[in-house]
Amino acid sequence: MGKTDAEVREALTYSARSASGQGIGQFVLETPAERDHIAAVARAIGIAGHASLRINPEVQRRAPELTIASETVAAAFKQDIEHAERFFEHCGHNEFCKLDGLHIHFGSQIDQVEPCASALRAVIGLIERLSQAGHTINTLHLAGGLGVDVDAAVAPTPADYAEHLLPLLQPLVDDGLSLILEPGRTIAAGAGVLVTSVQYIRRDGATQYIVVDAGMHTLLRPALYDARHFVWPVQVAPMHVPHDRAPDQDMPGLDTADVVGPISESADFLARGRKLPPVARDDLLAVFDCGAYGSALSARYTTRPLPPEVLVDGSTATVVREPETYENLLSCELKARKLDTQRRVSFS
């Protein structure tokens, strides 16, 4: 979505420059306007591109607050399949934007395999019908987010997905179909831990707040998606060492608290209603599964410098990004220059 002329040109020329001739592979489209835009830029520079049409099964998740009725999902997916056939009929014959792939986005944090297999069967039927209508599908992207075990071991393993999906995909691959797998944040989420320092403990009526120096500017996922991350003090008494990441730890001496950031926003929180061991000022809390969409979504909101990043390999720790300073933060603002307001200015 929102591809600019400069981005399309760079993608096409990169593909032309690459030694293998493959380059970026394909653009992903959702609308005829995108197809027309890419085709126009490609025609202007004389380099043809390839594209896949995105289809969204939006596989149902178990989380009650994020679940859509299965009948609604099925109806929406059926409409997406029908839309795809019409899209290929009207947009599938452009020499500068060759529509020869499908991009299937199953959804995020998938924790069930069979709905994915069911959606794939429908997509395979679509490929067969498109082939009969004269369209060649060379590439199939399977994207979305495989489940990350936030609380307990409930998410299917890659082997579970392979067991259900490979028998469906193998005949297509044997016929020459290129398969692209995008497993999502599961490949990196568990590799990152956010460590934050307790600043204050305060109570507001019956609610206890643990105010820390990280917040929505450091880890946006709880505010953006209502995402759950396991949070626990770095150092605890032996009786408070957790055996798993279950949401309700069965231990003595736990207090229920909200872990919140330093910004005066209702969305500035890392965890709500968690049972945690007692903590004090300057104690460290670890926020787990931040290796994906953690640093990438961090921001300098309310003029807060970005934190450092440390790569840990066994007993070796290496600073791979230095902590940002206020001088770093303001450096671009101090280099003022006047613009010619009589003409259009490009900053790309």
N, C-alpha and C positions, 0 to 999 in steps of 0.2 A: 504494500500500500504506500501511496505517497511518493513514488519514485520520481526524482527530478530528472531534467534533461541531462545534467552533468553526471548523475549516477548511472543513467542508462548508457551514455556515451562511454564512460569509463569501463563499465562491464563489458560492453561489446568490443572495445579496442583491446582490453586486457585479454579477452578470449582470442582475438586475432593475433596478439603478440606471443601468447603462451607457446612453449615448445611442443606441447602435446596437441595443441589445437582445441583442447577441451575448455579451457578457461573456467568461467563460472558454471558452465553446464546449462542451466535454464533459469529463466525468470519464472516467478510464480504469480499468476494472474487471478483476479477475482471478478473483474468487470470488463465489458467490451471497451470501455474508455481506456483502461490500462493497455489492452492489446493495441488499440489504435495509436496510443502515445508511443509505445515501444517501436511499433512498425514505422511510424513517421521519423523517429530519430534514426533508426537503422537504415531506412531508405536514404536519408540525408547524408549519411557517412558511408553508405555503400557496403555495410556489413550486416548480414542477416543474423538474427538471434533465434533461440529456441525457447519455448515456454511450456509450463504445466498449469493446468487449471486446478485451483484449490477447491476441495470438497470437504465439508465439515460434518462428520457423523456425530461429534460431541458425545462420546460414549459416557454413559451414566456412571457417576461416582457414588460410593456408599455414604459419604458425609451428608447427613440429613439437610444441613443448611445450604448445601450446594447442589442438591439433587433435583433434576427436572423429571417430571413424570415420563416414564419410558414411552408411553403412547405419543407424547408430544415430541420426543426426540425422534422416534420412528417416522412420524409425519413430516418433520422438518428435513430429515435425511432424504426421504422419498422426494421431497420437493427439490432438494439439492441435486439429486441424481437426474431428475427430469430437466432441471435448469442446465446441467452439464451437457445433456444431449442437444438442447436448443443452442447452447453456447457454441458447441462444435459445428453445428449446422450453419450458424451465421458467421462465426469468427475463425473457423478452422482451415481456411484456405488462403492464407496470406504468406507470400514468399519471404517477407522480411521479418515476420514474427511467426515462426513455424510452431503451431500448437501440436505437440506430439508427446505430451506427458500428463500425468495426473498426480496431484499432491493431496494426500489424504491426511487431514489433521484429526486424530482421534479425540483430542481433548487433552487436559492436563491432569497430572497425578492419577493416572489410570491404575485402579487396583483390582480389575477384573479382566480376564482374558477372553471369555466367550463373546462379550459384546464386540470386541475388536474383530474376532473371527467372523461374526455375523455381518459386520460392516464391510469387511474385506470381500465376503462372498457377493455382496451387492455390487461392489466396485468391479469385481471380476466380470459379473454380468454386464455391467456398463461397458467395459473394455471390449467384450464380445460384440455388443450391439454397435459400438463405434466402428469396430473393424468391418462389420457387415455393411456399414454406411460409407466405407471408403476412407476412414481415418486410421492412421497408424499410431499406436501408442508404443513408444520406445522406452519410456522411463516411468517408473512408479515410485513416488516418494511416500514412505510411511512415516508420519511425523506425529508429534504430540509429546506427552510426558509420561514415561513409565513411572509407576508408583515409587515414591521414596518413603521408606519406613520411618515415619516421624515418631510414632509412639511404640509400636511393637512390630514383630515380623509378620505382617499381613500381606504385603505387596508381592505379587507374583515375581518370580525370578526371570531373567532373560531366557533360561531354558524352558520355563513354562510357556512363554510367548512362542518360542521356536516350535515347541511341540504342537501348538494349535495352528500356527500360521504357515509354517514351512510346507506342509502337505498341500496347502492351497496355492502357494507361490511357486513351487517347484516346476510345475508344467509351463508356467509363463516364462520363467527364467530359462528353461530348456529351449523355449522357442525364441530366445534372444532378448527378452525384456531386461533392461537394466534396473536394478533395485537400489534405492537409496534409503537408508534407515536413519532416522533422527530420533534417538531415544529420549532427548530432552535432558532435564536437569539431573536425572538419576545418575549420570556418568560423573558428575562433579559435586553434587550437593554435599555428600558426606565428607568431602575432602576439606571443607572449610569450617572453622569455628570462630565466632566473634567473641572476643574477650572484652568485657566492659567492667568499669569500676563503680561500686556503690558510692553515691554522693550523700544521700539522705534517706532516712526512714521517716515516714509521716503517716498519720491516720486522718481520715476524713469520715467521721461517723464510724460505721462498722468496717470500712474498707481500709486496708493497709497498703500503702504505696512504697515501693522500693524505687527511688529515683537514681538512675544511672547516667553515665556520661555518653552512652550511645542512645540512639533513638531512631525515629523514622527517617532521619537524614543518613543514618548509617546502614540500617536494614529496613527497607521499605515494604517487604513482603507482608508482614502482619497488617500494616495499614492498608496496603493496596488490595490484597486478596483475602484478608482475614486469615492468613496462613498461620499454622501452628508450628513453632519451633520449640524443641525441648530446651529448657533453661534450668541450670543447676549451678550452685556455688563451686568454684574451682577446688577449694579445700573444705572438707567437712569431717565431722567426727565419724569414726568407724560405723556407727549405727545408721549413718545417713548416706552411706555409699549405695547408689542405686544399682540394682541388678539388671534393669532394663529401662526403657523410656516410656513406660506406661503413664498415662495422664494423671492417674491418682495413685501416688506412691503410698504403700501401706507401711508407714513408719511412725514411731512415736515422735512427738515434739515438732511437728511441722506446722507452719503458719500459712494461711491463705493470703496471697498478696497479688497486686498488679505490679508488673515491672514496667516502668514508664521512663521516657526520655526527658531531656531538659528543655524541650520546646513547648510553649504554651499552645498546644493543639490537642484536640480530643483524640486525634488519630495517632498521637505520638506515644506508642506503646510497643513493647516487644512481647509481652505475655499478659494475660488477664486471668484472674481467679486461679492462680497456681498454688499448689501446696509445696512450700519450700522450707528448708532448714532455716533457722535464724541467721541473719546476716547483720553486719555492722558497716559503718562508713569505711571505705577503702578496701572492703572485701571485693574479690573478683567473681563475676558470674560468667559462665560459658553458655553461649547460645549456639546450638548445634545445627548442622545441615545448612550452612551459609555459603557453601562453595559455589553455588549457582544463583545468579540474580541477587547476590549480596553486594560485593564491590561494584558490580556493573550498574546497579541501581542507586548507589550511594550518591549523595549530593552535598552541596555547600549551603544548603538552606539556612537562613538566618546567619550567614557569614560564619559558618563553622568549617574549619579546615578538615580535609579528608584524613583519616587515620593511616598509620603505617600498615604494611602487610609483611608478614613473616612466613617464609617457607620452612617447614619442619620436615626433615628427612632423618628418621631415626633419632639419634641424639644430637644431630646437627640442626641449628636454626640460623637462617640467613634472611636478612632484611632485603626484600625484593622491591619494596616501595617505601621510600622515606616518608615520615609524617609531614604533611603539608604545613607550611607556616603562613602567618597572616601576610607576610611579604609576598609569598607565592600567590596567595589568594587575590591580592590587589594588583599584581604586576600588570595584568592586561588592562586594568582600568586606568593606570597611570600613564598609558601611552596614547594620549588623545591625539586625534588628527581630524582635520576638517574634511567634509565630503562635498562633492559637487552635487548640489540638490537639483540641478537642471537636467541631470541624466540619470538613467537607471544604473545602480551600482551593484556589482556582484561580489560576494565575499568568498566564493568557492575557489 
